[in-house]
């Protein structure tokens, strides 16, 4: 992990069901898995391999993440 990762303040949003979601590559619709069980993703807009916790300005919530509900 590089030093600049510590300087980034994470952003959060709510999905359509009111669940708090962290904006990051792992919750974005614009990524492909690179490591199926690891921390890396392929960012389609950047065209490179990134960490699942990275986030760029083109973040869009994925359908899977947008449909998460809290169980009560």
PDB file of N, CA, C and O in Angstrom:
ATOM      1  N   UNK A   1       0.853  -1.173   0.000  1.00  0.00           N
ATOM      2  CA  UNK A   1       0.000   0.000   0.000  1.00  0.00           C
ATOM      3  C   UNK A   1       0.898   1.234   0.000  1.00  0.00           C
ATOM      4  O   UNK A   1       1.885   1.298   0.732  1.00  0.00           O
ATOM      5  N   UNK A   2       0.549   2.185  -0.810  1.00  0.00           N
ATOM      6  CA  UNK A   2       1.358   3.382  -0.887  1.00  0.00           C
ATOM      7  C   UNK A   2       0.891   4.420   0.119  1.00  0.00           C
ATOM      8  O   UNK A   2      -0.224   4.336   0.633  1.00  0.00           O
ATOM      9  N   UNK A   3       1.736   5.390   0.398  1.00  0.00           N
ATOM     10  CA  UNK A   3       1.425   6.420   1.373  1.00  0.00           C
ATOM     11  C   UNK A   3       0.166   7.193   1.006  1.00  0.00           C
ATOM     12  O   UNK A   3      -0.636   7.515   1.882  1.00  0.00           O
ATOM     13  N   UNK A   4      -0.018   7.496  -0.282  1.00  0.00           N
ATOM     14  CA  UNK A   4      -1.175   8.306  -0.660  1.00  0.00           C
ATOM     15  C   UNK A   4      -2.508   7.639  -0.327  1.00  0.00           C
ATOM     16  O   UNK A   4      -3.514   8.332  -0.172  1.00  0.00           O
ATOM     17  N   UNK A   5      -2.538   6.305  -0.212  1.00  0.00           N
ATOM     18  CA  UNK A   5      -3.770   5.636   0.180  1.00  0.00           C
ATOM     19  C   UNK A   5      -4.219   6.044   1.586  1.00  0.00           C
ATOM     20  O   UNK A   5      -5.413   6.025   1.886  1.00  0.00           O
ATOM     21  N   UNK A   6      -3.268   6.413   2.445  1.00  0.00           N
ATOM     22  CA  UNK A   6      -3.611   6.830   3.793  1.00  0.00           C
ATOM     23  C   UNK A   6      -4.166   8.246   3.816  1.00  0.00           C
ATOM     24  O   UNK A   6      -4.841   8.628   4.772  1.00  0.00           O
ATOM     25  N   UNK A   7      -3.893   9.027   2.782  1.00  0.00           N
ATOM     26  CA  UNK A   7      -4.340  10.411   2.728  1.00  0.00           C
ATOM     27  C   UNK A   7      -5.744  10.554   2.140  1.00  0.00           C
ATOM     28  O   UNK A   7      -6.327  11.636   2.198  1.00  0.00           O
ATOM     29  N   UNK A   8      -6.282   9.499   1.587  1.00  0.00           N
ATOM     30  CA  UNK A   8      -7.594   9.548   0.949  1.00  0.00           C
ATOM     31  C   UNK A   8      -8.684   9.294   1.990  1.00  0.00           C
ATOM     32  O   UNK A   8      -8.646   8.305   2.722  1.00  0.00           O
ATOM     33  N   UNK A   9      -9.640  10.193   2.037  1.00  0.00           N
ATOM     34  CA  UNK A   9     -10.781  10.019   2.940  1.00  0.00           C
ATOM     35  C   UNK A   9     -11.863   9.288   2.157  1.00  0.00           C
ATOM     36  O   UNK A   9     -12.304   9.769   1.113  1.00  0.00           O
ATOM     37  N   UNK A  10     -12.300   8.119   2.655  1.00  0.00           N
ATOM     38  CA  UNK A  10     -13.300   7.357   1.907  1.00  0.00           C
ATOM     39  C   UNK A  10     -14.642   8.092   1.824  1.00  0.00           C
ATOM     40  O   UNK A  10     -15.026   8.829   2.733  1.00  0.00           O
ATOM     41  N   UNK A  11     -15.332   7.871   0.718  1.00  0.00           N
ATOM     42  CA  UNK A  11     -16.659   8.446   0.532  1.00  0.00           C
ATOM     43  C   UNK A  11     -17.692   7.330   0.643  1.00  0.00           C
ATOM     44  O   UNK A  11     -17.417   6.180   0.299  1.00  0.00           O
ATOM     45  N   UNK A  12     -18.865   7.676   1.120  1.00  0.00           N
ATOM     46  CA  UNK A  12     -19.945   6.722   1.275  1.00  0.00           C
ATOM     47  C   UNK A  12     -21.200   7.282   0.629  1.00  0.00           C
ATOM     48  O   UNK A  12     -21.364   8.494   0.487  1.00  0.00           O
ATOM     49  N   UNK A  13     -22.079   6.371   0.241  1.00  0.00           N
ATOM     50  CA  UNK A  13     -23.370   6.737  -0.317  1.00  0.00           C
ATOM     51  C   UNK A  13     -24.382   5.717   0.180  1.00  0.00           C
ATOM     52  O   UNK A  13     -24.008   4.756   0.853  1.00  0.00           O
ATOM     53  N   UNK A  14     -25.625   5.902  -0.131  1.00  0.00           N
ATOM     54  CA  UNK A  14     -26.666   4.932   0.225  1.00  0.00           C
ATOM     55  C   UNK A  14     -27.194   4.304  -1.058  1.00  0.00           C
ATOM     56  O   UNK A  14     -27.335   4.977  -2.080  1.00  0.00           O
ATOM     57  N   UNK A  15     -27.484   3.004  -0.992  1.00  0.00           N
ATOM     58  CA  UNK A  15     -28.077   2.357  -2.164  1.00  0.00           C
ATOM     59  C   UNK A  15     -29.583   2.584  -2.148  1.00  0.00           C
ATOM     60  O   UNK A  15     -30.094   3.280  -1.270  1.00  0.00           O
ATOM     61  N   UNK A  16     -30.296   2.007  -3.103  1.00  0.00           N
ATOM     62  CA  UNK A  16     -31.741   2.244  -3.225  1.00  0.00           C
ATOM     63  C   UNK A  16     -32.536   1.743  -2.028  1.00  0.00           C
ATOM     64  O   UNK A  16     -33.687   2.137  -1.842  1.00  0.00           O
ATOM     65  N   UNK A  17     -31.930   0.869  -1.204  1.00  0.00           N
ATOM     66  CA  UNK A  17     -32.596   0.341  -0.015  1.00  0.00           C
ATOM     67  C   UNK A  17     -32.136   1.035   1.266  1.00  0.00           C
ATOM     68  O   UNK A  17     -32.489   0.606   2.364  1.00  0.00           O
ATOM     69  N   UNK A  18     -31.347   2.107   1.130  1.00  0.00           N
ATOM     70  CA  UNK A  18     -30.908   2.870   2.286  1.00  0.00           C
ATOM     71  C   UNK A  18     -29.697   2.304   3.005  1.00  0.00           C
ATOM     72  O   UNK A  18     -29.362   2.765   4.096  1.00  0.00           O
ATOM     73  N   UNK A  19     -29.030   1.315   2.418  1.00  0.00           N
ATOM     74  CA  UNK A  19     -27.843   0.704   3.014  1.00  0.00           C
ATOM     75  C   UNK A  19     -26.627   1.573   2.668  1.00  0.00           C
ATOM     76  O   UNK A  19     -26.448   1.958   1.512  1.00  0.00           O
ATOM     77  N   UNK A  20     -25.797   1.880   3.664  1.00  0.00           N
ATOM     78  CA  UNK A  20     -24.593   2.673   3.442  1.00  0.00           C
ATOM     79  C   UNK A  20     -23.565   1.852   2.677  1.00  0.00           C
ATOM     80  O   UNK A  20     -23.240   0.730   3.066  1.00  0.00           O
ATOM     81  N   UNK A  21     -23.056   2.416   1.590  1.00  0.00           N
ATOM     82  CA  UNK A  21     -22.115   1.752   0.700  1.00  0.00           C
ATOM     83  C   UNK A  21     -20.861   2.602   0.577  1.00  0.00           C
ATOM     84  O   UNK A  21     -20.948   3.815   0.386  1.00  0.00           O
ATOM     85  N   UNK A  22     -19.687   1.971   0.688  1.00  0.00           N
ATOM     86  CA  UNK A  22     -18.432   2.680   0.470  1.00  0.00           C
ATOM     87  C   UNK A  22     -18.184   2.783  -1.031  1.00  0.00           C
ATOM     88  O   UNK A  22     -18.269   1.785  -1.747  1.00  0.00           O
ATOM     89  N   UNK A  23     -17.881   3.977  -1.502  1.00  0.00           N
ATOM     90  CA  UNK A  23     -17.528   4.163  -2.911  1.00  0.00           C
ATOM     91  C   UNK A  23     -16.106   3.661  -3.106  1.00  0.00           C
ATOM     92  O   UNK A  23     -15.157   4.256  -2.595  1.00  0.00           O
ATOM     93  N   UNK A  24     -15.958   2.575  -3.840  1.00  0.00           N
ATOM     94  CA  UNK A  24     -14.652   1.993  -4.122  1.00  0.00           C
ATOM     95  C   UNK A  24     -14.790   1.085  -5.339  1.00  0.00           C
ATOM     96  O   UNK A  24     -15.899   0.831  -5.812  1.00  0.00           O
ATOM     97  N   UNK A  25     -13.678   0.606  -5.835  1.00  0.00           N
ATOM     98  CA  UNK A  25     -13.697  -0.239  -7.025  1.00  0.00           C
ATOM     99  C   UNK A  25     -14.554  -1.491  -6.811  1.00  0.00           C
ATOM    100  O   UNK A  25     -15.242  -1.937  -7.730  1.00  0.00           O
ATOM    101  N   UNK A  26     -14.513  -2.054  -5.606  1.00  0.00           N
ATOM    102  CA  UNK A  26     -15.261  -3.282  -5.334  1.00  0.00           C
ATOM    103  C   UNK A  26     -16.771  -3.090  -5.453  1.00  0.00           C
ATOM    104  O   UNK A  26     -17.482  -4.047  -5.757  1.00  0.00           O
ATOM    105  N   UNK A  27     -17.279  -1.879  -5.221  1.00  0.00           N
ATOM    106  CA  UNK A  27     -18.721  -1.627  -5.303  1.00  0.00           C
ATOM    107  C   UNK A  27     -19.123  -0.964  -6.617  1.00  0.00           C
ATOM    108  O   UNK A  27     -20.284  -0.599  -6.798  1.00  0.00           O
ATOM    109  N   UNK A  28     -18.181  -0.811  -7.521  1.00  0.00           N
ATOM    110  CA  UNK A  28     -18.416  -0.115  -8.787  1.00  0.00           C
ATOM    111  C   UNK A  28     -18.833  -1.084  -9.896  1.00  0.00           C
ATOM    112  O   UNK A  28     -18.375  -2.225  -9.955  1.00  0.00           O
ATOM    113  N   UNK A  29     -19.707  -0.599 -10.766  1.00  0.00           N
ATOM    114  CA  UNK A  29     -20.155  -1.398 -11.908  1.00  0.00           C
ATOM    115  C   UNK A  29     -19.112  -1.439 -13.025  1.00  0.00           C
ATOM    116  O   UNK A  29     -19.221  -2.253 -13.943  1.00  0.00           O
ATOM    117  N   UNK A  30     -18.116  -0.578 -12.954  1.00  0.00           N
ATOM    118  CA  UNK A  30     -17.160  -0.441 -14.050  1.00  0.00           C
ATOM    119  C   UNK A  30     -15.847  -1.178 -13.806  1.00  0.00           C
ATOM    120  O   UNK A  30     -14.787  -0.718 -14.230  1.00  0.00           O
ATOM    121  N   UNK A  31     -15.916  -2.323 -13.123  1.00  0.00           N
ATOM    122  CA  UNK A  31     -14.693  -3.101 -12.903  1.00  0.00           C
ATOM    123  C   UNK A  31     -14.899  -4.544 -13.348  1.00  0.00           C
ATOM    124  O   UNK A  31     -16.024  -5.037 -13.433  1.00  0.00           O
ATOM    125  N   UNK A  32     -13.800  -5.192 -13.623  1.00  0.00           N
ATOM    126  CA  UNK A  32     -13.765  -6.633 -13.865  1.00  0.00           C
ATOM    127  C   UNK A  32     -12.905  -7.237 -12.776  1.00  0.00           C
ATOM    128  O   UNK A  32     -11.949  -6.611 -12.318  1.00  0.00           O
ATOM    129  N   UNK A  33     -13.237  -8.455 -12.355  1.00  0.00           N
ATOM    130  CA  UNK A  33     -12.394  -9.126 -11.371  1.00  0.00           C
ATOM    131  C   UNK A  33     -11.045  -9.441 -12.006  1.00  0.00           C
ATOM    132  O   UNK A  33     -10.972  -9.852 -13.164  1.00  0.00           O
ATOM    133  N   UNK A  34     -10.001  -9.248 -11.252  1.00  0.00           N
ATOM    134  CA  UNK A  34      -8.659  -9.603 -11.704  1.00  0.00           C
ATOM    135  C   UNK A  34      -8.163 -10.773 -10.877  1.00  0.00           C
ATOM    136  O   UNK A  34      -7.667 -11.759 -11.422  1.00  0.00           O
ATOM    137  N   UNK A  35      -8.295 -10.668  -9.564  1.00  0.00           N
ATOM    138  CA  UNK A  35      -8.030 -11.773  -8.630  1.00  0.00           C
ATOM    139  C   UNK A  35      -9.384 -12.223  -8.118  1.00  0.00           C
ATOM    140  O   UNK A  35     -10.072 -11.444  -7.458  1.00  0.00           O
ATOM    141  N   UNK A  36      -9.786 -13.432  -8.394  1.00  0.00           N
ATOM    142  CA  UNK A  36     -11.113 -13.865  -7.965  1.00  0.00           C
ATOM    143  C   UNK A  36     -11.274 -13.874  -6.449  1.00  0.00           C
ATOM    144  O   UNK A  36     -12.380 -13.665  -5.951  1.00  0.00           O
ATOM    145  N   UNK A  37     -10.204 -14.109  -5.711  1.00  0.00           N
ATOM    146  CA  UNK A  37     -10.285 -14.081  -4.257  1.00  0.00           C
ATOM    147  C   UNK A  37      -9.329 -13.049  -3.666  1.00  0.00           C
ATOM    148  O   UNK A  37      -9.097 -13.043  -2.457  1.00  0.00           O
ATOM    149  N   UNK A  38      -8.784 -12.192  -4.489  1.00  0.00           N
ATOM    150  CA  UNK A  38      -7.783 -11.241  -4.024  1.00  0.00           C
ATOM    151  C   UNK A  38      -8.268  -9.806  -4.074  1.00  0.00           C
ATOM    152  O   UNK A  38      -9.435  -9.537  -4.359  1.00  0.00           O
ATOM    153  N   UNK A  39      -7.353  -8.886  -3.792  1.00  0.00           N
ATOM    154  CA  UNK A  39      -7.731  -7.484  -3.656  1.00  0.00           C
ATOM    155  C   UNK A  39      -7.685  -6.662  -4.945  1.00  0.00           C
ATOM    156  O   UNK A  39      -7.954  -5.461  -4.911  1.00  0.00           O
ATOM    157  N   UNK A  40      -7.351  -7.278  -6.071  1.00  0.00           N
ATOM    158  CA  UNK A  40      -7.168  -6.471  -7.274  1.00  0.00           C
ATOM    159  C   UNK A  40      -8.361  -6.570  -8.227  1.00  0.00           C
ATOM    160  O   UNK A  40      -9.002  -7.613  -8.354  1.00  0.00           O
ATOM    161  N   UNK A  41      -8.629  -5.453  -8.885  1.00  0.00           N
ATOM    162  CA  UNK A  41      -9.683  -5.364  -9.880  1.00  0.00           C
ATOM    163  C   UNK A  41      -9.108  -4.698 -11.117  1.00  0.00           C
ATOM    164  O   UNK A  41      -8.105  -3.989 -11.034  1.00  0.00           O
ATOM    165  N   UNK A  42      -9.739  -4.923 -12.269  1.00  0.00           N
ATOM    166  CA  UNK A  42      -9.347  -4.191 -13.475  1.00  0.00           C
ATOM    167  C   UNK A  42     -10.363  -3.077 -13.668  1.00  0.00           C
ATOM    168  O   UNK A  42     -11.546  -3.329 -13.894  1.00  0.00           O
ATOM    169  N   UNK A  43      -9.885  -1.849 -13.578  1.00  0.00           N
ATOM    170  CA  UNK A  43     -10.738  -0.668 -13.741  1.00  0.00           C
ATOM    171  C   UNK A  43     -10.924  -0.416 -15.232  1.00  0.00           C
ATOM    172  O   UNK A  43      -9.957  -0.136 -15.940  1.00  0.00           O
ATOM    173  N   UNK A  44     -12.161  -0.515 -15.711  1.00  0.00           N
ATOM    174  CA  UNK A  44     -12.419  -0.305 -17.134  1.00  0.00           C
ATOM    175  C   UNK A  44     -12.109   1.129 -17.565  1.00  0.00           C
ATOM    176  O   UNK A  44     -11.467   1.309 -18.600  1.00  0.00           O
ATOM    177  N   UNK A  45     -12.540   2.176 -16.810  1.00  0.00           N
ATOM    178  CA  UNK A  45     -12.212   3.541 -17.248  1.00  0.00           C
ATOM    179  C   UNK A  45     -10.714   3.831 -17.250  1.00  0.00           C
ATOM    180  O   UNK A  45     -10.216   4.482 -18.169  1.00  0.00           O
ATOM    181  N   UNK A  46      -9.987   3.359 -16.236  1.00  0.00           N
ATOM    182  CA  UNK A  46      -8.549   3.613 -16.158  1.00  0.00           C
ATOM    183  C   UNK A  46      -7.763   2.672 -17.063  1.00  0.00           C
ATOM    184  O   UNK A  46      -6.661   3.006 -17.497  1.00  0.00           O
ATOM    185  N   UNK A  47      -8.323   1.497 -17.350  1.00  0.00           N
ATOM    186  CA  UNK A  47      -7.638   0.507 -18.170  1.00  0.00           C
ATOM    187  C   UNK A  47      -6.441  -0.114 -17.481  1.00  0.00           C
ATOM    188  O   UNK A  47      -5.501  -0.547 -18.147  1.00  0.00           O
ATOM    189  N   UNK A  48      -6.459  -0.165 -16.156  1.00  0.00           N
ATOM    190  CA  UNK A  48      -5.337  -0.758 -15.435  1.00  0.00           C
ATOM    191  C   UNK A  48      -5.820  -1.511 -14.206  1.00  0.00           C
ATOM    192  O   UNK A  48      -6.986  -1.417 -13.823  1.00  0.00           O
ATOM    193  N   UNK A  49      -4.915  -2.254 -13.597  1.00  0.00           N
ATOM    194  CA  UNK A  49      -5.213  -3.040 -12.406  1.00  0.00           C
ATOM    195  C   UNK A  49      -5.089  -2.131 -11.186  1.00  0.00           C
ATOM    196  O   UNK A  49      -4.098  -1.418 -11.030  1.00  0.00           O
ATOM    197  N   UNK A  50      -6.107  -2.165 -10.322  1.00  0.00           N
ATOM    198  CA  UNK A  50      -6.143  -1.327  -9.124  1.00  0.00           C
ATOM    199  C   UNK A  50      -6.537  -2.171  -7.921  1.00  0.00           C
ATOM    200  O   UNK A  50      -6.990  -3.306  -8.073  1.00  0.00           O
ATOM    201  N   UNK A  51      -6.364  -1.619  -6.733  1.00  0.00           N
ATOM    202  CA  UNK A  51      -6.805  -2.274  -5.510  1.00  0.00           C
ATOM    203  C   UNK A  51      -8.318  -2.090  -5.368  1.00  0.00           C
ATOM    204  O   UNK A  51      -8.867  -1.076  -5.799  1.00  0.00           O
ATOM    205  N   UNK A  52      -8.983  -3.065  -4.768  1.00  0.00           N
ATOM    206  CA  UNK A  52     -10.444  -3.000  -4.634  1.00  0.00           C
ATOM    207  C   UNK A  52     -10.910  -1.796  -3.817  1.00  0.00           C
ATOM    208  O   UNK A  52     -12.068  -1.391  -3.923  1.00  0.00           O
ATOM    209  N   UNK A  53     -10.017  -1.215  -2.996  1.00  0.00           N
ATOM    210  CA  UNK A  53     -10.406  -0.064  -2.184  1.00  0.00           C
ATOM    211  C   UNK A  53     -10.205   1.265  -2.921  1.00  0.00           C
ATOM    212  O   UNK A  53     -10.626   2.310  -2.424  1.00  0.00           O
ATOM    213  N   UNK A  54      -9.565   1.241  -4.104  1.00  0.00           N
ATOM    214  CA  UNK A  54      -9.378   2.465  -4.888  1.00  0.00           C
ATOM    215  C   UNK A  54     -10.717   2.961  -5.423  1.00  0.00           C
ATOM    216  O   UNK A  54     -11.673   2.194  -5.540  1.00  0.00           O
ATOM    217  N   UNK A  55     -10.774   4.242  -5.744  1.00  0.00           N
ATOM    218  CA  UNK A  55     -11.994   4.799  -6.330  1.00  0.00           C
ATOM    219  C   UNK A  55     -11.610   5.955  -7.247  1.00  0.00           C
ATOM    220  O   UNK A  55     -10.761   6.778  -6.902  1.00  0.00           O
ATOM    221  N   UNK A  56     -12.240   6.007  -8.415  1.00  0.00           N
ATOM    222  CA  UNK A  56     -11.993   7.122  -9.328  1.00  0.00           C
ATOM    223  C   UNK A  56     -13.282   7.920  -9.499  1.00  0.00           C
ATOM    224  O   UNK A  56     -14.330   7.551  -8.970  1.00  0.00           O
ATOM    225  N   UNK A  57     -13.189   8.993 -10.229  1.00  0.00           N
ATOM    226  CA  UNK A  57     -14.334   9.878 -10.423  1.00  0.00           C
ATOM    227  C   UNK A  57     -15.430   9.311 -11.309  1.00  0.00           C
ATOM    228  O   UNK A  57     -16.482   9.932 -11.457  1.00  0.00           O
ATOM    229  N   UNK A  58     -15.206   8.148 -11.899  1.00  0.00           N
ATOM    230  CA  UNK A  58     -16.216   7.532 -12.776  1.00  0.00           C
ATOM    231  C   UNK A  58     -17.026   6.453 -12.063  1.00  0.00           C
ATOM    232  O   UNK A  58     -17.719   5.670 -12.714  1.00  0.00           O
ATOM    233  N   UNK A  59     -16.946   6.403 -10.728  1.00  0.00           N
ATOM    234  CA  UNK A  59     -17.629   5.380  -9.936  1.00  0.00           C
ATOM    235  C   UNK A  59     -19.134   5.390 -10.196  1.00  0.00           C
ATOM    236  O   UNK A  59     -19.774   6.442 -10.214  1.00  0.00           O
ATOM    237  N   UNK A  60     -19.685   4.182 -10.399  1.00  0.00           N
ATOM    238  CA  UNK A  60     -21.127   3.961 -10.576  1.00  0.00           C
ATOM    239  C   UNK A  60     -21.474   2.728  -9.758  1.00  0.00           C
ATOM    240  O   UNK A  60     -20.803   1.702  -9.871  1.00  0.00           O
ATOM    241  N   UNK A  61     -22.507   2.814  -8.941  1.00  0.00           N
ATOM    242  CA  UNK A  61     -22.870   1.674  -8.092  1.00  0.00           C
ATOM    243  C   UNK A  61     -23.263   0.478  -8.957  1.00  0.00           C
ATOM    244  O   UNK A  61     -23.990   0.620  -9.940  1.00  0.00           O
ATOM    245  N   UNK A  62     -22.771  -0.702  -8.576  1.00  0.00           N
ATOM    246  CA  UNK A  62     -23.110  -1.920  -9.327  1.00  0.00           C
ATOM    247  C   UNK A  62     -24.532  -2.362  -8.985  1.00  0.00           C
ATOM    248  O   UNK A  62     -25.041  -2.040  -7.911  1.00  0.00           O
ATOM    249  N   UNK A  63     -25.167  -3.089  -9.881  1.00  0.00           N
ATOM    250  CA  UNK A  63     -26.518  -3.593  -9.634  1.00  0.00           C
ATOM    251  C   UNK A  63     -26.558  -4.474  -8.389  1.00  0.00           C
ATOM    252  O   UNK A  63     -27.490  -4.376  -7.592  1.00  0.00           O
ATOM    253  N   UNK A  64     -25.555  -5.331  -8.219  1.00  0.00           N
ATOM    254  CA  UNK A  64     -25.512  -6.226  -7.061  1.00  0.00           C
ATOM    255  C   UNK A  64     -25.482  -5.419  -5.769  1.00  0.00           C
ATOM    256  O   UNK A  64     -26.250  -5.699  -4.849  1.00  0.00           O
ATOM    257  N   UNK A  65     -24.616  -4.432  -5.690  1.00  0.00           N
ATOM    258  CA  UNK A  65     -24.484  -3.604  -4.488  1.00  0.00           C
ATOM    259  C   UNK A  65     -25.739  -2.757  -4.285  1.00  0.00           C
ATOM    260  O   UNK A  65     -26.159  -2.541  -3.148  1.00  0.00           O
ATOM    261  N   UNK A  66     -26.328  -2.285  -5.352  1.00  0.00           N
ATOM    262  CA  UNK A  66     -27.530  -1.454  -5.253  1.00  0.00           C
ATOM    263  C   UNK A  66     -28.729  -2.252  -4.727  1.00  0.00           C
ATOM    264  O   UNK A  66     -29.669  -1.660  -4.196  1.00  0.00           O
ATOM    265  N   UNK A  67     -28.713  -3.561  -4.862  1.00  0.00           N
ATOM    266  CA  UNK A  67     -29.834  -4.393  -4.402  1.00  0.00           C
ATOM    267  C   UNK A  67     -29.646  -4.988  -3.010  1.00  0.00           C
ATOM    268  O   UNK A  67     -30.520  -5.720  -2.545  1.00  0.00           O
ATOM    269  N   UNK A  68     -28.536  -4.701  -2.328  1.00  0.00           N
ATOM    270  CA  UNK A  68     -28.308  -5.217  -0.976  1.00  0.00           C
ATOM    271  C   UNK A  68     -29.341  -4.639  -0.026  1.00  0.00           C
ATOM    272  O   UNK A  68     -29.638  -3.445  -0.059  1.00  0.00           O
ATOM    273  N   UNK A  69     -29.889  -5.509   0.827  1.00  0.00           N
ATOM    274  CA  UNK A  69     -30.862  -5.088   1.841  1.00  0.00           C
ATOM    275  C   UNK A  69     -30.342  -5.511   3.203  1.00  0.00           C
ATOM    276  O   UNK A  69     -29.631  -6.508   3.328  1.00  0.00           O
ATOM    277  N   UNK A  70     -30.703  -4.746   4.219  1.00  0.00           N
ATOM    278  CA  UNK A  70     -30.385  -5.151   5.589  1.00  0.00           C
ATOM    279  C   UNK A  70     -31.460  -6.121   6.064  1.00  0.00           C
ATOM    280  O   UNK A  70     -32.650  -5.898   5.840  1.00  0.00           O
ATOM    281  N   UNK A  71     -31.039  -7.188   6.715  1.00  0.00           N
ATOM    282  CA  UNK A  71     -32.035  -8.103   7.273  1.00  0.00           C
ATOM    283  C   UNK A  71     -32.440  -7.582   8.652  1.00  0.00           C
ATOM    284  O   UNK A  71     -31.616  -7.065   9.407  1.00  0.00           O
ATOM    285  N   UNK A  72     -33.687  -7.727   8.948  1.00  0.00           N
ATOM    286  CA  UNK A  72     -34.202  -7.220  10.246  1.00  0.00           C
ATOM    287  C   UNK A  72     -34.899  -8.321  10.986  1.00  0.00           C
ATOM    288  O   UNK A  72     -35.399  -8.104  12.089  1.00  0.00           O
TER     289      UNK A  72
END
